[in-house]
Amino acid sequence: MIAGYSIADGLGARVSGAPIAYIASLFVLNAFPLLLVLPVLRPGLGLRGLGRQWKTGMLGGILSVGAYGLAIWAMTRAPIAIVSALRETSVVLAAILGATFLREPFGPRRVLASIGVALGIIVLRLAS
């Protein structure tokens, strides 16, 4: 799945010639299905459900768009496979931050997954 959407994103941004427009159109187009499905899946949520969390939600949304945009822009400048592999390091970073600040367990599965990501980056680097 990751390879599929990474290739689609990278090629889409390259073909569009305007990565920012490509990113913006994806976020706008994704909003419509969410606006239709959200009331069905979470009827009580709506705008009332945001309450005190709107600032956190806005910050998360801005950071999400920024991170996604940076990765897609990088795919227009560098090999898609390398950018995708480096993008997956965020999963490892998130696990480390979760363990450090949220006291989440960093057990054998996460250690193995982290090693797998690191090995994948090394293999991609050596292959290029």
Secondary structure, DSSP 8 states (H G I E B T S, - for coil): -HHHHHHHHHHHHHHHS-HHHHHHHHHHHHHHHHHHHHHHHSTTTTTGGGGGGHHHHHHHHHHHHHHHHHHHHHHTTS-HHHHHHHHHHHHHHHHHHHHHHS-----HHHHHHHHHHHHHHHHHHHH-
